[in-house]
């Protein structure tokens, strides 16, 4: 059980990170702040979890990373969506929509 | 994907910079968070603590990031391997013992595989060997039939399965007292197999046309080297074969020894057969000489498909033969390798390979037990790791990695061992093989190749699993609490597994030793067999038909020659013709052997004439219907009556429809072995008359000389009349050594395997007894303290060893009973039950077990209760 929950959370975090990177390259800090703001604090995760997620996505070829300069003039690692990542995001989004609409139909039936 | 792989590889190999980058990235995050919190009014200390809390466990996260970006199992493997290497470095003696034990086992199996590979698996070095097949016909009774020259010509012009074919035929000739194999081939032979000349040239198709064929020879490279001293000027020289001068036009490329079992010494055009042997006519409208055919299958159809297509085709082509000679089916045999071995023969031979595998299995059982013992010694370490959260699978993987590493080293040792074993084996064979066999033995390379490499890797993997899996599973089943406290708990299971392994070892060892005993006894029996006749100083020779009368005349005038006889089958050239006998006195027919002999045959071989007389020369010349029978035959057909004067029916064993000949018995002679050493002498034999100068007979020459001197003398006499003319020439002693030799080799191999198995089993048993003794020191101390005598303690330890041994011996003996029945069904000289071999094998194993138990039991009886209790 613990495993499947972790898998679920991990997969969700990966999806969120992909979605956030769609609007352009960002570093780890930017992404954590965006999660906080966009979900209005609903996702109570360790900020640090973003980093394994980023490395995971990088290993799968969905994002690529480059060292650049952050808005406060420090060296930071910037992540960018690859073409494969874009496709993956599209697939995941469709799957999620199918799932949620199916669930909606069942929950709202009769 | 490629990008992902690059990231993973960097994760694996660029580890330091990768770690540094991750570290910097995470630090940047935390610092930025601290800065934000300080900016919104927190104290620096609070902000730092808060930021770190919000970020999470850095070590854990870094580990997770690392796992995400690497090929985890490779990483773990490298880690395990490093760990194993450290463990081996701590216990080098243990590692070496394991590698040597398994190495010997792998080495034996690899040596057997090397030979098998050389003959059966390695393709010949010719063009596209996989498509070459020998074609034979089967008649309606399933007997093999060969192709006539006329049929071959039709085949060569067009057929449904072969793109190209060549015909060949072998002729034996003599040069300096040694047989030379001449292979007569059609002109396309060398081009078809894609073999060129090392010197000069090979045959041209134009040189091999019937009627205009040239008297030319191509030497094999091997013959050029061994018989012509690698003479570079050999091309153009002339060689006389059977009174006919041939010009040597070239030497075939090195390593080419033809496509057939017997390696040819030289090749010549097929039509030369007509000048070398009488009675062959290539221009005749009737079939012409019989030839053998090898063809190259067109790509596409399967072998079975090609056999069907050719079967229908040959049935049409042979339609004008006599009904019983017509082909009913075509059979194709691969000529891709040095020896053709159909799956059925491979299945028959598999027990031999199994015997080699048994030694490896015994070695694996030994090592399994060593690993079990070591696993118990490491229980504290393993228990601690399990308690710290390592998964059982992870530790099993790590233990198996150790096994694989050990097995890889063992494979290297095994390779060296197999090379040494092969060198020793070929050395012994070359030193002991009867010289008469050598010309028929195909020289073959036993060099290592990629197939051997694959085999070694596979053997290493299989043995690593065989010896490593059970101990790995067993060791990780440790009781956590006890193990961390450092308690060694023997438990029920490891003891049971240990005992099972020892029993298994003893079983296989007893099986191998009993089988070795069976072969040793069979070899002795064959060597000492009384064949029922005496052939000291006798030479058998087959002169060409044309000069036979002159040869007989010349031999008669030699003072050293005491007698001449002839026989359609020489006394020890393999089984006689099988027939069925009938007589009015018995209801059913009796299976018997038949030979045709000249009147002096019995005197020449000192076969006693029990009753009656031998044939007269009138009877042999006229082919009178008379017969001489062996005593056993007389006893079977006329148990209580006189055989002389009785009439018998001699019928074909293969064709029940053929009418039997009727003959009158004129003599009864002593029983002899029917063509094969050590075959039961009470098999019925019937002799029919044959003229001394019959053209299809073997001449038996009795001399008062030593056999090899006699042979040289006869070679000289013959070469004066017809150089190289004899098709056969050897002493009867040579025939005998030829038949005995395979048994000698079988018994050497069986004994070698048996001794190795015994050594491994004894060391295994010793190891297990010593180890359990170490576990039971405390218990034995208590026993001694309570008053057990030294002899009682000795009995305790020896008893443990003997109990396991006896179970193993019983199981092994039962298996050996089955094995000997199997061998007996294949080899007639092996009895289905050999009680002596069984008893000896069991006794040897038992004595060895007692010897193995001696040292541990001595140690056990000296256990000092005071010291034992303190430990």
Interface residues (C-beta under 8 A of the other chain):
Chain A: X27 X28 X29 X32 X46 X47 X48 X49 X51 X52 X54 X55 X56 X58 X59 X60 X61 X64 X70 X72 X74 X75 X76 X77 X82 X84
Chain B: X1 X2 X3 X4 X7 X8 X11 X21 X22 X24 X25 X26 X28 X29 X32 X33 X35 X54 X55 X56 X57 X58 X61 X64 X65 X66 X67 X68 X69 X70
